[in-house]
Amino acid sequence: MNQFTSEPTANQPLSAEAIQSWLVSQFSEQLGVKPNDIDTQLPFDSFGLDSAQGMLIATRAEKMLGFRLSPALLWHYPTIESLAQRLAEESKDAELEVFEI
């Protein structure tokens, strides 16, 4: 499957690269641009993404990752690259919590 159309599965830790690719595909879809036109190091506000589009991406990310996201994450990690890294860390932490007894 194409990396931009496949949905990663929840309940398994995801790499920052996989999450970043997924985020790029979501931004691409919302903005109507090609994935290669998305610079992962630019701040979110440079894309012209409105709050409704941002919330849609966040909701989809929660479903994909299998855990709730704090809305503050977008302010603390304001680029696709930094957000993907943080979400990968959260994904690993969530996986560890599932297996702890």
One Martini backbone bead per residue (centre of mass of N, CA, C, O) as a GRO file, in nm:
protein
  101
    1MET     BB    1   0.100   0.033   0.015
    2ASN     BB    2   0.065   0.350   0.042
    3GLN     BB    3   0.195   0.561   0.282
    4PHE     BB    4  -0.052   0.784   0.246
    5THR     BB    5  -0.309   0.563   0.271
    6SER     BB    6  -0.224   0.420   0.505
    7GLU     BB    7  -0.315   0.283   0.818
    8PRO     BB    8  -0.216   0.273   1.108
    9THR     BB    9  -0.204   0.084   1.392
   10ALA     BB   10  -0.311   0.042   1.679
   11ASN     BB   11  -0.135  -0.096   1.954
   12GLN     BB   12   0.139   0.019   1.831
   13PRO     BB   13   0.433   0.130   1.799
   14LEU     BB   14   0.543   0.429   1.646
   15SER     BB   15   0.721   0.593   1.439
   16ALA     BB   16   0.814   0.901   1.349
   17GLU     BB   17   0.805   0.844   1.042
   18ALA     BB   18   0.517   0.730   1.027
   19ILE     BB   19   0.377   0.978   1.150
   20GLN     BB   20   0.483   1.187   0.953
   21SER     BB   21   0.358   1.064   0.699
   22TRP     BB   22   0.070   1.085   0.800
   23LEU     BB   23   0.064   1.391   0.845
   24VAL     BB   24   0.128   1.471   0.557
   25SER     BB   25  -0.127   1.343   0.435
   26GLN     BB   26  -0.326   1.518   0.596
   27PHE     BB   27  -0.231   1.793   0.501
   28SER     BB   28  -0.263   1.742   0.203
   29GLU     BB   29  -0.567   1.694   0.208
   30GLN     BB   30  -0.657   1.965   0.351
   31LEU     BB   31  -0.484   2.158   0.135
   32GLY     BB   32  -0.442   2.048  -0.164
   33VAL     BB   33  -0.154   1.905  -0.169
   34LYS     BB   34   0.142   1.782  -0.208
   35PRO     BB   35   0.345   1.607  -0.005
   36ASN     BB   36   0.618   1.739  -0.122
   37ASP     BB   37   0.507   2.042  -0.028
   38ILE     BB   38   0.577   1.952   0.266
   39ASP     BB   39   0.725   2.108   0.542
   40THR     BB   40   0.819   1.964   0.851
   41GLN     BB   41   0.970   2.250   0.967
   42LEU     BB   42   0.720   2.405   0.962
   43PRO     BB   43   0.492   2.583   1.087
   44PHE     BB   44   0.159   2.545   1.100
   45ASP     BB   45   0.081   2.851   1.029
   46SER     BB   46   0.216   2.839   0.733
   47PHE     BB   47  -0.033   2.663   0.597
   48GLY     BB   48  -0.334   2.769   0.670
   49LEU     BB   49  -0.457   2.619   0.896
   50ASP     BB   50  -0.740   2.559   1.044
   51SER     BB   51  -0.900   2.461   1.327
   52ALA     BB   52  -1.078   2.243   1.195
   53GLN     BB   53  -0.848   2.092   1.055
   54GLY     BB   54  -0.681   2.037   1.311
   55MET     BB   55  -0.902   1.873   1.460
   56LEU     BB   56  -0.928   1.650   1.251
   57ILE     BB   57  -0.639   1.549   1.273
   58ALA     BB   58  -0.645   1.490   1.578
   59THR     BB   59  -0.875   1.282   1.570
   60ARG     BB   60  -0.733   1.085   1.378
   61ALA     BB   61  -0.484   1.042   1.559
   62GLU     BB   62  -0.629   0.913   1.795
   63LYS     BB   63  -0.733   0.669   1.637
   64MET     BB   64  -0.456   0.569   1.533
   65LEU     BB   65  -0.309   0.558   1.827
   66GLY     BB   66  -0.517   0.509   2.089
   67PHE     BB   67  -0.509   0.816   2.204
   68ARG     BB   68  -0.518   1.100   2.371
   69LEU     BB   69  -0.491   1.445   2.294
   70SER     BB   70  -0.342   1.733   2.354
   71PRO     BB   71  -0.394   2.049   2.243
   72ALA     BB   72  -0.103   2.155   2.337
   73LEU     BB   73   0.086   2.006   2.138
   74LEU     BB   74   0.071   2.219   1.901
   75TRP     BB   75   0.235   2.435   2.070
   76HIS     BB   76   0.488   2.261   2.164
   77TYR     BB   77   0.465   2.116   1.857
   78PRO     BB   78   0.478   2.321   1.560
   79THR     BB   79   0.564   2.061   1.394
   80ILE     BB   80   0.568   1.775   1.232
   81GLU     BB   81   0.836   1.670   1.338
   82SER     BB   82   0.793   1.723   1.647
   83LEU     BB   83   0.521   1.579   1.676
   84ALA     BB   84   0.606   1.298   1.580
   85GLN     BB   85   0.813   1.249   1.801
   86ARG     BB   86   0.617   1.276   2.042
   87LEU     BB   87   0.410   1.057   1.950
   88ALA     BB   88   0.612   0.825   1.957
   89GLU     BB   89   0.661   0.841   2.260
   90GLU     BB   90   0.364   0.800   2.341
   91SER     BB   91   0.330   0.526   2.203
   92LYS     BB   92   0.538   0.378   2.378
   93ASP     BB   93   0.408   0.443   2.652
   94ALA     BB   94   0.136   0.305   2.591
   95GLU     BB   95   0.254   0.023   2.547
   96LEU     BB   96   0.374  -0.013   2.832
   97GLU     BB   97   0.104   0.015   2.990
   98VAL     BB   98  -0.033  -0.241   2.877
   99PHE     BB   99   0.208  -0.447   2.997
  100GLU     BB  100   0.162  -0.369   3.272
  101ILE     BB  101   0.127  -0.529   3.620
   0.00000   0.00000   0.00000
